[in-house]
Amino acid sequence: MIPFRDENPTTRPPVVAVGIIALNILAWVFLEGLGAERALSAAVCNYGLIPGEVLQRLPPGSGIQMGPGAFCAVDPGPQYWTVLTSMFMHGGWMHIIGNMVFFWVFGNNIEDAMGHGRFAVFYLVCGVGAAAAQIAVNPSSAVPMVGASGAISGVLGGYLLLYPRVRVHVLVALGIYFSRITLPAYVMLGYWIVLQVLGGVLSSQETGGTAFFAHIGGFVAGMVLIRLFAKRQYLEQRKVLPGGYGYF
């Protein structure tokens, strides 16, 4: 299911959400070369989060082959800054498009419930929580982790608690066709997190692919942190909006 709209109006302009989307697009264009193989491999290697490198579980010079002529070697010393830079890197066109669509549908309402500064911190902290979950699952991995989906999962977790009954419009693939349906947020997001849990249980963490445990970790972080970051007075203001109710 692909969400494309929710029935949840906002009262404040989503300036931070727009800024985060812009940063992801700029990184995709100028650092990852719009997905060109050489630029993409270099950016993922240089700015992606390698668990074994951060925790110093891998010897310098070891690494993983990322494609023809592209070997990602482990640098000496823990590269802690990649915890943040990896949140703005992506592995392909569908990766960045899918992440930004999910973020736009749900992120503007979470920013509206917190205010701009709080939302920026919330987003980054959820991303750190997502990275920590993925590292904990495979601390010696040499596979670079990239993508905004861990931080975005935190946004989804917060949305589930604040607006479980808001109607979300989604596209459902039926073979080569798409059908449009409307679901309560708790159904759509509940289905999504169940898929992440099943994917994490069934996946291999050694060969790359989707970082399911980062999604799970980010989602849990968002559910835990939403009570600390959301402003009750902002939620009270939203109760007068159609579908824009928020509660703890």
C-alpha positions, 0 to 999 in steps of 0.5 A, spaced: 500 500 500 502 506 498 499 512 501 498 519 497 494 523 502 490 523 509 484 527 511 488 531 516 489 538 515 495 542 518 495 549 522 502 551 521 506 551 514 511 544 514 517 548 513 522 543 517 518 537 513 520 541 506 527 542 508 528 535 510 525 533 503 530 538 500 536 536 503 534 529 501 533 531 494 540 535 494 544 529 496 541 525 491 542 530 486 549 532 488 552 527 492 549 520 489 549 523 482 542 521 480 543 514 481 549 514 477 553 507 478 560 510 480 557 516 484 552 512 488 557 507 490 561 512 492 556 516 496 553 510 499 560 507 502 562 514 504 556 517 507 552 510 509 552 507 516 557 501 517 555 498 523 562 494 524 566 500 522 562 504 527 563 499 533 570 498 531 568 490 529 572 490 523 579 491 521 581 497 517 581 495 509 576 490 510 569 491 507 564 489 501 564 489 494 558 494 492 559 492 484 564 492 478 570 496 481 567 498 487 569 496 493 567 499 500 573 499 505 572 500 512 576 506 514 580 506 521 577 509 527 569 509 528 565 514 523 560 516 528 558 522 523 555 517 518 549 516 523 546 522 521 549 522 514 546 516 512 539 518 513 540 523 507 542 517 502 538 513 498 540 506 494 535 508 488 530 512 485 524 508 488 528 508 495 528 516 495 521 517 492 517 512 496 521 515 502 519 522 501 512 520 499 511 517 506 514 522 509 510 528 506 503 524 507 505 523 515 510 528 517 507 535 516 502 533 521 507 531 526 511 537 525 504 541 526 503 537 533 510 539 535 512 546 532 518 546 527 524 546 532 521 540 536 520 536 530 527 537 527 530 534 533 524 528 534 526 526 526 533 526 528 533 522 534 528 517 531 533 516 526 539 515 531 534 510 534 533 506 528 540 506 526 541 503 533 536 498 532 540 495 526 547 496 529 544 492 535 542 486 530 548 485 526 554 489 530 559 486 525 556 488 519 560 491 513 554 492 509 552 500 509 546 502 511 542 508 508 536 511 507 531 516 511 526 510 512 528 509 519 527 516 521 521 516 517 518 510 521 519 514 527 514 519 524 509 513 522 510 511 530 508 518 532 502 518 527 499 512 529 498 514 537 496 521 535 491 520 529 489 513 529 482 514 526 484 519 521 483 517 514 488 515 509 488 514 502 492 509 499 494 506 492 493 498 492 497 494 487 492 489 483 497 486 478 499 491 473 493 496 476 492 500 482 486 501 486 485 507 490 482 505 497 481 509 504 483 506 510 483 509 518 491 510 519 491 505 525 489 499 519 494 502 514 500 503 519 499 497 523 499 493 516 506 496 515 509 495 521 507 488 521 510 487 514 516 490 517 516 485 523 515 479 518 521 482 513 526 482 519 524 475 521 525 472 515 531 477 512 538 475 512 542 481 515 548 479 511 547 481 504 544 488 504 537 489 502 531 493 506 533 494 513 527 492 517 530 492 524 531 500 523 524 501 521 522 497 527 527 501 531 525 508 528 517 506 529 518 504 536 522 510 538 517 515 535 511 511 539 515 512 545 518 520 544 511 522 541 509 524 548 515 528 550 515 532 543 508 533 542 505 540 545 498 539 548 496 546 546 497 544 539 493 538 539 488 542 542 488 547 537 487 541 532 481 538 535 477 543 531 479 541 524 475 536 520 479 529 522 485 533 525 484 530 532 490 529 536 490 525 543 495 521 548 
